[in-house]
Amino acid sequence: MFFYYKDLMDRAWMYELPRVDPRYHLKVSTFIDAAKSHASRRKEKEILCPCIDCDNKKAWLDTRIIHSHLIKRGFRPNYKIWSEHGEVDDD
């Protein structure tokens, strides 16, 4: 099961909100929930980290690490469609 980008909220928050902003933290938690759901559907235990350093190339069992990376480092550039976490671009 995939979900489509056009059906989701605007992703400007990923790059425009300061990472210390509580709204950013809440949105990161929303991302983590979506990533865990995708991993569960695929029967995977690890989740790729989309932070600027891991760049969806390093996976973690503990989502607190991913959450921490996204707060400290931010998302990799241009990751508005979460293609490594279950989204497909319907264009």
C-alpha positions, 0 to 999 in steps of 0.5 A: 500500500502506497500513499500519494504525495498530492494527498498529503500536507504541504512539506514546506515545514521540513525546510522552513520551520526552525528545527527548535520549533515545537511544530517541527518536532510534532511534524517529525513525529508524524513522519516517524509514524508514517515511516514505521507504518511503511516498515511494518507493512514491508515487514522490515525492522529498520527504517532509513534515516532521511537526515542530511548526513544519513541521506536515506542510506543508513537504517536504524532500529531505534526511531529515536535516533532518526528523530534526533538526527532530524532535529539536530541535522534536518532533512536531506535536501528536496525530500518532499516526497517520502519515496523511501518511506512508502510514498509515490509521486503520482505525476 
